[in-house]
Amino acid sequence: MNSLGVRRWWVLGALVVILLAVGLDLTALNVALPTLSAQLGAGTTALQWIVASYTLVSATLLIPAGLIGDRYGRKKTLLAGLALFLAGSVIATLVSSPAGLITARTLMGVGAAAITPLAMSVLLVVFPPEERPKALAAWAGASFLGLPLGPIIGGYLLDHFWWGSIFFINIPVAAAALILGLILIPESRSSSAPRPDFAGLLLSTAGLIALVYGTIQENEYGWSSPAVWGVMTAGAIVVVAFVAWTRRARHPLIDLTLFADRRFTGGVVPATLMTFAMFGVLFVAPQYFQAVLATSPLGSGLRLLPLIGGLLAGSRISALLVRRLGARVTIAAGSLVMTAGMVIGTTTTAGSGYGLAAAWLTVAGLGMGLMLPASMTAALSALSAEQAGVGSAVLMTVRLVGGAFGAAVLGSVLSSGYRGHVDVAGLPPSAAEAARAKVGGGLAVAERLHDPRLLHSARAAFTHGMDLTLVAGAGIMAAAAILAVILLPRRDATAPTGNGQSTHEYASA
């Protein structure tokens, strides 16, 4: 192998390392939510923003970051994203308040938005067509590796170090990738890349933030407050304005014509609803393990492995089912399996052991694994070679938006169910307010007051809120099954497109 070939694989190594860091950060954070609640005094609203700020910023900046890299230099944009992710990680280890952590997570989200599309672009530029399958396989492997490792590594760090350690681990990894990228990655740009649609970016970001903000603020004010419905109405108006602008713009942020193809829409919609429900599961399950089952952070991470195992097993079966039955049937079946898993989860009570949780998480993960690759395949099969880049970016953007709303909406359901069920009768006013102020607040008050009655009530209230969350998630997944049947054409959704392009071989989970 010549020196150029060796250098290419070093470049791939740098890209895989930073992709792994980004993936580990997202999955490790879910295990840390109960610790952040206890040690930072973060209520449910703050926890929702800690999750949603990163996801929402990544979603809205994903496409513009790719366009900026194409126009002004992919290496420059990628390294800038790495620097921002590194800076956000440093800040996250130093802050001492929920607001500071939300700020750090937002900065990390901006960096991740540049890292994801530009790293893939660099990979496609550096590797010739005959070597891309191996490079893409390594890329996909890093994506999957972050799923089981994130909860375990995050749990271990939280058990042995302070809460900021889950972000500290990003620092040496991001710094190493930044140095390797500076030395190894060649600069490249597109001679025909259009100017990014900054007006569309402003409208879409403002509209989505307003909708998420209103949803999260329901915890504090209730749906009848103008601070909730007024902000959400304004957000909806801005989103409508974004769609109108996009239909008229010369180079729009999102190509809405992609959604005219039933294969693309039929793949995107179920995948987005699945991400919505999955973020809700990842928001409530670790808190249930630590608040109700009294596990350690590491124990909580290990108890998420049935979900990951089900997902990985389902993804292996999915390809076979798509070949035999088509994407339409596979997506609908996976949605129903995930629905069944969440319905099983709704039978959880404060006295339920881990066995029930492991069962419903395994079934839900199996459904995720069945439907997600099939959804991605259906959507990507609608794209020509010229549309592959922008279409994949739109697909990832819409899914991330679904994840942000999943954490916001289902987190609000959890909070409402808890507040309406916890029994604070007989407590002093200050203790009663603290017990109801945030999910799990009753547990802290019960431990401080050595009140077994309140402890039992708080655990029952949390379980009730989780059950309501899973009911909502099950409804979302049942709707995904119906929409897959309605939207996808009866013919095989993975058939070649009219221009002769076949289904894309690789689709990230």
GUFIGU-931578 format. One record per residue (C-alpha): residue in one letter; chain; x, z, y. Coordinates in steps of 0.2 Angstrom, whole numbers, plus 5000, padded with zeros to 4 digits. Each point is the difference from the previous one (the first is absolute). Layout:
# residues N
<"A"; "A"; <X; Z; Y>> ...
This chain:
# residues 509
<"M"; "A"; <5000; 5000; 5000>> <"N"; "A"; <5007; 4995; 5017>> <"S"; "A"; <5002; 5012; 5015>> <"L"; "A"; <4984; 4993; 5008>> <"G"; "A"; <4990; 5004; 4984>> <"V"; "A"; <5007; 5017; 4999>> <"R"; "A"; <4996; 5003; 5018>> <"R"; "A"; <4982; 4995; 4997>> <"W"; "A"; <4997; 5013; 4987>> <"W"; "A"; <5008; 5013; 5012>> <"V"; "A"; <4987; 4995; 5013>> <"L"; "A"; <4986; 5002; 4987>> <"G"; "A"; <5007; 5017; 4996>> <"A"; "A"; <4999; 5005; 5018>> <"L"; "A"; <4982; 4993; 5001>> <"V"; "A"; <4994; 5009; 4984>> <"V"; "A"; <5008; 5017; 5006>> <"I"; "A"; <4990; 4999; 5016>> <"L"; "A"; <4984; 4995; 4992>> <"L"; "A"; <5002; 5014; 4988>> <"A"; "A"; <5002; 5012; 5014>> <"V"; "A"; <4984; 4994; 5009>> <"G"; "A"; <4990; 5001; 4983>> <"L"; "A"; <5007; 5017; 4996>> <"D"; "A"; <4995; 5007; 5018>> <"L"; "A"; <4982; 4994; 4998>> <"T"; "A"; <4997; 5008; 4983>> <"A"; "A"; <5010; 5016; 5003>> <"L"; "A"; <4990; 5004; 5015>> <"N"; "A"; <4984; 5002; 4990>> <"V"; "A"; <5008; 5014; 4990>> <"A"; "A"; <5006; 5008; 5017>> <"L"; "A"; <4982; 5001; 5008>> <"P"; "A"; <4996; 5017; 4994>> <"T"; "A"; <5017; 5007; 5005>> <"L"; "A"; <4998; 4991; 5018>> <"S"; "A"; <4983; 5008; 5001>> <"A"; "A"; <5008; 5018; 4997>> <"Q"; "A"; <5017; 4999; 5008>> <"L"; "A"; <4995; 4989; 5015>> <"G"; "A"; <4982; 5007; 5002>> <"A"; "A"; <4994; 4982; 4998>> <"G"; "A"; <4981; 4999; 4998>> <"T"; "A"; <4991; 4986; 4991>> <"T"; "A"; <4999; 4990; 5016>> <"A"; "A"; <5019; 5001; 5003>> <"L"; "A"; <5003; 4996; 4981>> <"Q"; "A"; <4989; 4984; 5002>> <"W"; "A"; <5010; 4995; 5015>> <"I"; "A"; <5017; 5003; 4991>> <"V"; "A"; <4995; 4988; 4987>> <"A"; "A"; <4990; 4988; 5011>> <"S"; "A"; <5012; 4998; 5014>> <"Y"; "A"; <5013; 4993; 4989>> <"T"; "A"; <4989; 4988; 4990>> <"L"; "A"; <4990; 4994; 5015>> <"V"; "A"; <5015; 4996; 5011>> <"S"; "A"; <5008; 4991; 4985>> <"A"; "A"; <4984; 4990; 4997>> <"T"; "A"; <4998; 4994; 5018>> <"L"; "A"; <5019; 4996; 5003>> <"L"; "A"; <5003; 4992; 4983>> <"I"; "A"; <4996; 4982; 5005>> <"P"; "A"; <5007; 5001; 5018>> <"A"; "A"; <5016; 5007; 4993>> <"G"; "A"; <5002; 4985; 4988>> <"L"; "A"; <4997; 4988; 5014>> <"I"; "A"; <5012; 5008; 5011>> <"G"; "A"; <5013; 4999; 4986>> <"D"; "A"; <4997; 4982; 4997>> <"R"; "A"; <5001; 4996; 5019>> <"Y"; "A"; <5014; 5011; 5006>> <"G"; "A"; <5010; 5004; 4984>> <"R"; "A"; <4996; 5008; 4984>> <"K"; "A"; <5016; 5010; 4998>> <"K"; "A"; <4998; 5008; 5018>> <"T"; "A"; <4981; 5004; 4997>> <"L"; "A"; <5004; 5007; 4982>> <"L"; "A"; <5014; 5011; 5007>> <"A"; "A"; <4990; 5006; 5014>> <"G"; "A"; <4986; 5005; 4988>> <"L"; "A"; <5013; 5010; 4990>> <"A"; "A"; <5006; 5008; 5015>> <"L"; "A"; <4983; 5006; 5005>> <"F"; "A"; <4996; 5006; 4983>> <"L"; "A"; <5016; 5010; 5000>> <"A"; "A"; <4996; 5007; 5017>> <"G"; "A"; <4983; 5005; 4995>> <"S"; "A"; <5006; 5008; 4984>> <"V"; "A"; <5013; 5010; 5010>> <"I"; "A"; <4987; 5006; 5013>> <"A"; "A"; <4988; 5004; 4985>> <"T"; "A"; <5013; 5013; 4993>> <"L"; "A"; <5002; 5008; 5017>> <"V"; "A"; <4982; 5002; 5007>> <"S"; "A"; <4990; 5016; 4998>> <"S"; "A"; <4982; 4995; 5004>> <"P"; "A"; <4987; 4988; 4993>> <"A"; "A"; <5001; 4989; 5016>> <"G"; "A"; <5018; 4998; 4999>> <"L"; "A"; <4999; 4995; 4981>> <"I"; "A"; <4986; 4987; 5005>> <"T"; "A"; <5011; 4993; 5013>> <"A"; "A"; <5015; 4999; 4988>> <"R"; "A"; <4989; 4992; 4987>> <"T"; "A"; <4994; 4987; 5012>> <"L"; "A"; <5018; 4995; 5004>> <"M"; "A"; <5003; 4999; 4982>> <"G"; "A"; <4985; 4989; 4998>> <"V"; "A"; <5006; 4988; 5013>> <"G"; "A"; <5017; 4999; 4991>> <"A"; "A"; <4991; 4997; 4983>> <"A"; "A"; <4990; 4986; 5008>> <"A"; "A"; <5016; 4990; 5004>> <"I"; "A"; <5008; 5005; 4983>> <"T"; "A"; <4987; 4993; 4988>> <"P"; "A"; <4998; 4982; 5006>> <"L"; "A"; <5017; 4997; 5006>> <"A"; "A"; <5009; 5007; 4984>> <"M"; "A"; <4990; 4987; 4990>> <"S"; "A"; <5004; 4986; 5013>> <"V"; "A"; <5018; 5004; 4999>> <"L"; "A"; <4999; 5000; 4981>> <"L"; "A"; <4992; 4983; 4999>> <"V"; "A"; <5014; 4994; 5012>> <"V"; "A"; <5015; 5007; 4991>> <"F"; "A"; <4995; 4995; 4982>> <"P"; "A"; <4998; 4982; 4994>> <"P"; "A"; <4984; 4996; 4991>> <"E"; "A"; <5009; 5001; 4983>> <"E"; "A"; <5005; 5018; 5003>> <"R"; "A"; <4984; 5007; 5009>> <"P"; "A"; <4991; 5005; 4984>> <"K"; "A"; <5013; 5013; 4996>> <"A"; "A"; <5001; 5006; 5018>> <"L"; "A"; <4981; 5001; 5001>> <"A"; "A"; <5000; 5010; 4984>> <"A"; "A"; <5012; 5012; 5007>> <"W"; "A"; <4989; 5001; 5015>> <"A"; "A"; <4984; 5003; 4991>> <"G"; "A"; <5009; 5013; 4989>> <"A"; "A"; <5005; 5010; 5015>> <"S"; "A"; <4982; 5000; 5006>> <"F"; "A"; <4994; 5007; 4983>> <"L"; "A"; <5014; 5013; 4999>> <"G"; "A"; <4994; 5008; 5015>> <"L"; "A"; <4984; 5004; 4993>> <"P"; "A"; <5005; 5013; 4986>> <"L"; "A"; <5016; 5006; 5009>> <"G"; "A"; <4992; 5004; 5017>> <"P"; "A"; <4989; 5015; 4995>> <"I"; "A"; <5013; 5007; 4988>> <"I"; "A"; <5015; 4999; 5012>> <"G"; "A"; <4989; 5006; 5015>> <"G"; "A"; <4993; 5014; 4989>> <"Y"; "A"; <5018; 5005; 4995>> <"L"; "A"; <5006; 5000; 5018>> <"L"; "A"; <4985; 5010; 5006>> <"D"; "A"; <5003; 5013; 4986>> <"H"; "A"; <5018; 5003; 5005>> <"F"; "A"; <5002; 4995; 5018>> <"W"; "A"; <4990; 5001; 5016>> <"W"; "A"; <4986; 4988; 5003>> <"G"; "A"; <5010; 4988; 5011>> <"S"; "A"; <5011; 4996; 4984>> <"I"; "A"; <4988; 4986; 4995>> <"F"; "A"; <5004; 4991; 5016>> <"F"; "A"; <5019; 5005; 5000>> <"I"; "A"; <5002; 4990; 4984>> <"N"; "A"; <4996; 4984; 5009>> <"I"; "A"; <5015; 5002; 5012>> <"P"; "A"; <5015; 4996; 4989>> <"V"; "A"; <4990; 4986; 4991>> <"A"; "A"; <4995; 4992; 5016>> <"A"; "A"; <5017; 5002; 5008>> <"A"; "A"; <5009; 4992; 4985>> <"A"; "A"; <4987; 4986; 5000>> <"L"; "A"; <5003; 4998; 5019>> <"I"; "A"; <5019; 4999; 4998>> <"L"; "A"; <4999; 4988; 4985>> <"G"; "A"; <4987; 4989; 5009>> <"L"; "A"; <5011; 4999; 5015>> <"I"; "A"; <5015; 4994; 4990>> <"L"; "A"; <4992; 4990; 4986>> <"I"; "A"; <4984; 4992; 5006>> <"P"; "A"; <5001; 4983; 5009>> <"E"; "A"; <4990; 4996; 5016>> <"S"; "A"; <4987; 4987; 4998>> <"R"; "A"; <4984; 4995; 5010>> <"S"; "A"; <4987; 4986; 5000>> <"S"; "A"; <5002; 4986; 5012>> <"S"; "A"; <4981; 4998; 5001>> <"A"; "A"; <4994; 5018; 5000>> <"P"; "A"; <4986; 5002; 5013>> <"R"; "A"; <4999; 5013; 5013>> <"P"; "A"; <4992; 5016; 4993>> <"D"; "A"; <4982; 5003; 5006>> <"F"; "A"; <5003; 5016; 5010>> <"A"; "A"; <4982; 4999; 5007>> <"G"; "A"; <4993; 5000; 4982>> <"L"; "A"; <5012; 5014; 4995>> <"L"; "A"; <4994; 5011; 5015>> <"L"; "A"; <4982; 4997; 4996>> <"S"; "A"; <5001; 5003; 4981>> <"T"; "A"; <5011; 5016; 5002>> <"A"; "A"; <4989; 5007; 5013>> <"G"; "A"; <4984; 4997; 4990>> <"L"; "A"; <5006; 5006; 4984>> <"I"; "A"; <5008; 5016; 5008>> <"A"; "A"; <4983; 5004; 5009>> <"L"; "A"; <4990; 4998; 4983>> <"V"; "A"; <5012; 5011; 4991>> <"Y"; "A"; <5001; 5013; 5014>> <"G"; "A"; <4981; 5001; 5000>> <"T"; "A"; <4999; 5002; 4982>> <"I"; "A"; <5013; 5014; 4999>> <"Q"; "A"; <4993; 5009; 5015>> <"E"; "A"; <4983; 5002; 4991>> <"N"; "A"; <5008; 5015; 4992>> <"E"; "A"; <5001; 5009; 5016>> <"Y"; "A"; <4985; 4993; 5010>> <"G"; "A"; <4987; 4993; 4988>> <"W"; "A"; <4992; 4983; 5000>> <"S"; "A"; <4989; 5004; 5014>> <"S"; "A"; <5014; 5003; 5012>> <"P"; "A"; <5004; 4986; 5013>> <"A"; "A"; <5018; 5004; 4996>> <"V"; "A"; <4996; 4992; 4983>> <"W"; "A"; <4987; 4987; 5001>> <"G"; "A"; <5005; 4995; 5017>> <"V"; "A"; <5018; 4997; 4995>> <"M"; "A"; <4995; 4991; 4984>> <"T"; "A"; <4988; 4989; 5010>> <"A"; "A"; <5014; 4995; 5012>> <"G"; "A"; <5011; 4997; 4985>> <"A"; "A"; <4987; 4988; 4992>> <"I"; "A"; <4998; 4991; 5016>> <"V"; "A"; <5019; 4997; 5002>> <"V"; "A"; <5001; 4994; 4982>> <"V"; "A"; <4986; 4987; 5003>> <"A"; "A"; <5010; 4995; 5016>> <"F"; "A"; <5015; 4998; 4989>> <"V"; "A"; <4991; 4989; 4988>> <"A"; "A"; <4993; 4989; 5015>> <"W"; "A"; <5018; 4999; 5007>> <"T"; "A"; <5007; 4995; 4983>> <"R"; "A"; <4988; 4986; 4998>> <"R"; "A"; <5005; 4992; 5017>> <"A"; "A"; <5019; 5004; 5000>> <"R"; "A"; <5012; 4986; 4997>> <"H"; "A"; <5011; 5011; 4989>> <"P"; "A"; <4989; 5014; 4994>> <"L"; "A"; <5007; 5016; 4993>> <"I"; "A"; <4989; 4998; 4984>> <"D"; "A"; <4995; 4983; 4993>> <"L"; "A"; <4981; 5003; 4998>> <"T"; "A"; <4998; 4984; 4991>> <"L"; "A"; <5008; 5008; 4985>> <"F"; "A"; <4984; 5010; 4997>> <"A"; "A"; <4990; 4984; 4998>> <"D"; "A"; <5008; 4998; 4982>> <"R"; "A"; <4989; 5011; 4988>> <"R"; "A"; <5016; 5003; 4989>> <"F"; "A"; <5009; 5008; 5015>> <"T"; "A"; <4985; 5010; 5006>> <"G"; "A"; <4995; 5005; 4983>> <"G"; "A"; <5018; 5006; 4996>> <"V"; "A"; <5003; 5009; 5017>> <"V"; "A"; <4983; 5009; 5001>> <"P"; "A"; <5001; 5010; 4983>> <"A"; "A"; <5019; 5003; 5003>> <"T"; "A"; <4997; 5008; 5017>> <"L"; "A"; <4985; 5010; 4993>> <"M"; "A"; <5012; 5006; 4986>> <"T"; "A"; <5013; 5005; 5012>> <"F"; "A"; <4987; 5009; 5011>> <"A"; "A"; <4995; 5010; 4984>> <"M"; "A"; <5018; 5003; 4994>> <"F"; "A"; <5005; 5008; 5017>> <"G"; "A"; <4986; 5012; 4998>> <"V"; "A"; <5005; 5005; 4983>> <"L"; "A"; <5018; 5002; 5005>> <"F"; "A"; <4994; 5010; 5015>> <"V"; "A"; <4989; 5013; 4990>> <"A"; "A"; <5009; 5001; 4983>> <"P"; "A"; <5016; 5008; 5005>> <"Q"; "A"; <4991; 5013; 5011>> <"Y"; "A"; <4988; 5004; 4985>> <"F"; "A"; <5015; 5003; 4989>> <"Q"; "A"; <5008; 5012; 5012>> <"A"; "A"; <4985; 5008; 5008>> <"V"; "A"; <4989; 5002; 4985>> <"L"; "A"; <5011; 4999; 4984>> <"A"; "A"; <5014; 5010; 5010>> <"T"; "A"; <5014; 4988; 4995>> <"S"; "A"; <5017; 4998; 5008>> <"P"; "A"; <5004; 4984; 5010>> <"L"; "A"; <5010; 4993; 4985>> <"G"; "A"; <4986; 5005; 4988>> <"S"; "A"; <4988; 4990; 5011>> <"G"; "A"; <5011; 4985; 5000>> <"L"; "A"; <5002; 5001; 4981>> <"R"; "A"; <4981; 5001; 4999>> <"L"; "A"; <4998; 4984; 5009>> <"L"; "A"; <5009; 4990; 4986>> <"P"; "A"; <4984; 4997; 4990>> <"L"; "A"; <4994; 4989; 5015>> <"I"; "A"; <5016; 4991; 5001>> <"G"; "A"; <5001; 4998; 4981>> <"G"; "A"; <4982; 4993; 5000>> <"L"; "A"; <5004; 4988; 5014>> <"L"; "A"; <5016; 4993; 4992>> <"A"; "A"; <4991; 4998; 4983>> <"G"; "A"; <4985; 4991; 5008>> <"S"; "A"; <5012; 4988; 5009>> <"R"; "A"; <5007; 4995; 4984>> <"I"; "A"; <4983; 4997; 4992>> <"S"; "A"; <4994; 4991; 5016>> <"A"; "A"; <5010; 4984; 4998>> <"L"; "A"; <4993; 4998; 4982>> <"L"; "A"; <4982; 5002; 5006>> <"V"; "A"; <5002; 4988; 5015>> <"R"; "A"; <5007; 4987; 4988>> <"R"; "A"; <4985; 5002; 4987>> <"L"; "A"; <4986; 5005; 5011>> <"G"; "A"; <5005; 4995; 5018>> <"A"; "A"; <5003; 5011; 5016>> <"R"; "A"; <4981; 5002; 5004>> <"V"; "A"; <4996; 5009; 4984>> <"T"; "A"; <5017; 5010; 5000>> <"I"; "A"; <4997; 5006; 5018>> <"A"; "A"; <4982; 5005; 4997>> <"A"; "A"; <5005; 5009; 4983>> <"G"; "A"; <5015; 5009; 5009>> <"S"; "A"; <4988; 5006; 5014>> <"L"; "A"; <4988; 5007; 4988>> <"V"; "A"; <5013; 5009; 4990>> <"M"; "A"; <5007; 5008; 5016>> <"T"; "A"; <4982; 5004; 5004>> <"A"; "A"; <4998; 5009; 4984>> <"G"; "A"; <5016; 5010; 5002>> <"M"; "A"; <4994; 5006; 5017>> <"V"; "A"; <4983; 5004; 4993>> <"I"; "A"; <5008; 5010; 4987>> <"G"; "A"; <5010; 5009; 5013>> <"T"; "A"; <4984; 5005; 5009>> <"T"; "A"; <4996; 5012; 4985>> <"T"; "A"; <5015; 5011; 5006>> <"T"; "A"; <4996; 5018; 5004>> <"A"; "A"; <5011; 5014; 5006>> <"G"; "A"; <5002; 5006; 4982>> <"S"; "A"; <5005; 4983; 4993>> <"G"; "A"; <5017; 4999; 4994>> <"Y"; "A"; <5013; 4986; 5001>> <"G"; "A"; <4994; 4991; 4985>> <"L"; "A"; <4985; 4993; 5009>> <"A"; "A"; <5010; 4995; 5015>> <"A"; "A"; <5013; 4991; 4988>> <"A"; "A"; <4986; 4991; 4992>> <"W"; "A"; <4991; 4993; 5016>> <"L"; "A"; <5017; 4996; 5008>> <"T"; "A"; <5005; 4990; 4985>> <"V"; "A"; <4984; 4990; 4999>> <"A"; "A"; <5000; 4997; 5019>> <"G"; "A"; <5018; 4994; 4999>> <"L"; "A"; <4996; 4989; 4986>> <"G"; "A"; <4986; 4992; 5011>> <"M"; "A"; <5013; 4998; 5014>> <"G"; "A"; <5012; 4991; 4989>> <"L"; "A"; <4987; 4989; 4993>> <"M"; "A"; <4993; 4994; 5016>> <"L"; "A"; <5015; 4999; 5013>> <"P"; "A"; <5011; 4987; 4992>> <"A"; "A"; <4984; 4990; 4996>> <"S"; "A"; <4994; 5001; 5018>> <"M"; "A"; <5017; 4995; 5007>> <"T"; "A"; <5001; 4986; 4988>> <"A"; "A"; <4983; 4994; 5005>> <"A"; "A"; <5004; 5001; 5019>> <"L"; "A"; <5017; 4992; 4998>> <"S"; "A"; <4994; 4985; 4989>> <"A"; "A"; <4990; 4994; 5015>> <"L"; "A"; <5016; 4998; 5011>> <"S"; "A"; <5010; 4984; 5001>> <"A"; "A"; <5019; 5001; 5001>> <"E"; "A"; <4999; 4999; 5019>> <"Q"; "A"; <4987; 5014; 5001>> <"A"; "A"; <5009; 5012; 4988>> <"G"; "A"; <5010; 5010; 5013>> <"V"; "A"; <4985; 5003; 5012>> <"G"; "A"; <4987; 5002; 4986>> <"S"; "A"; <5010; 5013; 4992>> <"A"; "A"; <5003; 5009; 5016>> <"V"; "A"; <4981; 5000; 5004>> <"L"; "A"; <4997; 5006; 4983>> <"M"; "A"; <5012; 5015; 5002>> <"T"; "A"; <4994; 5004; 5017>> <"V"; "A"; <4981; 5001; 4995>> <"R"; "A"; <5005; 5011; 4985>> <"L"; "A"; <5010; 5012; 5011>> <"V"; "A"; <4985; 5001; 5013>> <"G"; "A"; <4989; 5004; 4985>> <"G"; "A"; <5012; 5014; 4995>> <"A"; "A"; <5000; 5007; 5018>> <"F"; "A"; <4981; 5001; 5000>> <"G"; "A"; <5000; 5007; 4982>> <"A"; "A"; <5011; 5015; 5006>> <"A"; "A"; <4989; 5002; 5015>> <"V"; "A"; <4982; 4998; 4993>> <"L"; "A"; <5003; 5009; 4983>> <"G"; "A"; <5010; 5013; 5009>> <"S"; "A"; <4985; 5003; 5011>> <"V"; "A"; <4989; 5001; 4985>> <"L"; "A"; <5011; 5013; 4992>> <"S"; "A"; <5000; 5011; 5016>> <"S"; "A"; <4982; 4999; 5003>> <"G"; "A"; <4996; 5005; 4982>> <"Y"; "A"; <5012; 5015; 5001>> <"R"; "A"; <4994; 5006; 5017>> <"G"; "A"; <4982; 5000; 4994>> <"H"; "A"; <5003; 5009; 4984>> <"V"; "A"; <5013; 5014; 5003>> <"D"; "A"; <4992; 5017; 5001>> <"V"; "A"; <5006; 5010; 5015>> <"A"; "A"; <4987; 5013; 5000>> <"G"; "A"; <5006; 5017; 5004>> <"L"; "A"; <5017; 4994; 5007>> <"P"; "A"; <5005; 5005; 5018>> <"P"; "A"; <4997; 4986; 5012>> <"S"; "A"; <5018; 4995; 5002>> <"A"; "A"; <5003; 5000; 4981>> <"A"; "A"; <4984; 4990; 4998>> <"E"; "A"; <5005; 4987; 5012>> <"A"; "A"; <5017; 4999; 4992>> <"A"; "A"; <4993; 4998; 4983>> <"R"; "A"; <4989; 4985; 5006>> <"A"; "A"; <5012; 4992; 5012>> <"K"; "A"; <5009; 4989; 4987>> <"V"; "A"; <4998; 4996; 4981>> <"G"; "A"; <5009; 5014; 4991>> <"G"; "A"; <4999; 5012; 5015>> <"G"; "A"; <4990; 5011; 4990>> <"L"; "A"; <5013; 5002; 4987>> <"A"; "A"; <5013; 5005; 5013>> <"V"; "A"; <4988; 5013; 5007>> <"A"; "A"; <4995; 5006; 4982>> <"E"; "A"; <5018; 5003; 4996>> <"R"; "A"; <5003; 5009; 5016>> <"L"; "A"; <4985; 5011; 4998>> <"H"; "A"; <5002; 5002; 4981>> <"D"; "A"; <4982; 4995; 4999>> <"P"; "A"; <4996; 4993; 4982>> <"R"; "A"; <4982; 4995; 5005>> <"L"; "A"; <5006; 4989; 5015>> <"L"; "A"; <5014; 4993; 4989>> <"H"; "A"; <4987; 4994; 4987>> <"S"; "A"; <4989; 4993; 5013>> <"A"; "A"; <5014; 4990; 5009>> <"R"; "A"; <5005; 4993; 4983>> <"A"; "A"; <4982; 4995; 4996>> <"A"; "A"; <4997; 4993; 5017>> <"F"; "A"; <5016; 4989; 4999>> <"T"; "A"; <4994; 4994; 4983>> <"H"; "A"; <4983; 4996; 5007>> <"G"; "A"; <5008; 4990; 5014>> <"M"; "A"; <5011; 4991; 4987>> <"D"; "A"; <4985; 4996; 4990>> <"L"; "A"; <4991; 4992; 5015>> <"T"; "A"; <5016; 4990; 5004>> <"L"; "A"; <5000; 4993; 4982>> <"V"; "A"; <4981; 4996; 5001>> <"A"; "A"; <5004; 4990; 5016>> <"G"; "A"; <5015; 4992; 4992>> <"A"; "A"; <4990; 4995; 4984>> <"G"; "A"; <4987; 4992; 5011>> <"I"; "A"; <5013; 4990; 5009>> <"M"; "A"; <5007; 4994; 4983>> <"A"; "A"; <4983; 4995; 4994>> <"A"; "A"; <4997; 4990; 5015>> <"A"; "A"; <5017; 4992; 4997>> <"A"; "A"; <4994; 4994; 4982>> <"I"; "A"; <4984; 4993; 5008>> <"L"; "A"; <5010; 4991; 5013>> <"A"; "A"; <5013; 4993; 4988>> <"V"; "A"; <4985; 4992; 4990>> <"I"; "A"; <4992; 4993; 5016>> <"L"; "A"; <5015; 4994; 5009>> <"L"; "A"; <5011; 4993; 4987>> <"P"; "A"; <4995; 4983; 4993>> <"R"; "A"; <4995; 4998; 4981>> <"R"; "A"; <5015; 4989; 4996>> <"D"; "A"; <5017; 5008; 4997>> <"A"; "A"; <5006; 5008; 5016>> <"T"; "A"; <5018; 4997; 4995>> <"A"; "A"; <4998; 4981; 4997>> <"P"; "A"; <5012; 4989; 5010>> <"T"; "A"; <4995; 4996; 5018>> <"G"; "A"; <4995; 4983; 5005>> <"N"; "A"; <5017; 4996; 5006>> <"G"; "A"; <5008; 5003; 4984>> <"Q"; "A"; <5007; 5017; 5004>> <"S"; "A"; <4998; 5012; 4985>> <"T"; "A"; <4998; 5019; 5001>> <"H"; "A"; <5014; 5010; 5007>> <"E"; "A"; <5010; 5009; 4987>> <"Y"; "A"; <5003; 5015; 5009>> <"A"; "A"; <4988; 5012; 5009>> <"S"; "A"; <5005; 5017; 5007>> <"A"; "A"; <4989; 5015; 4995>> 
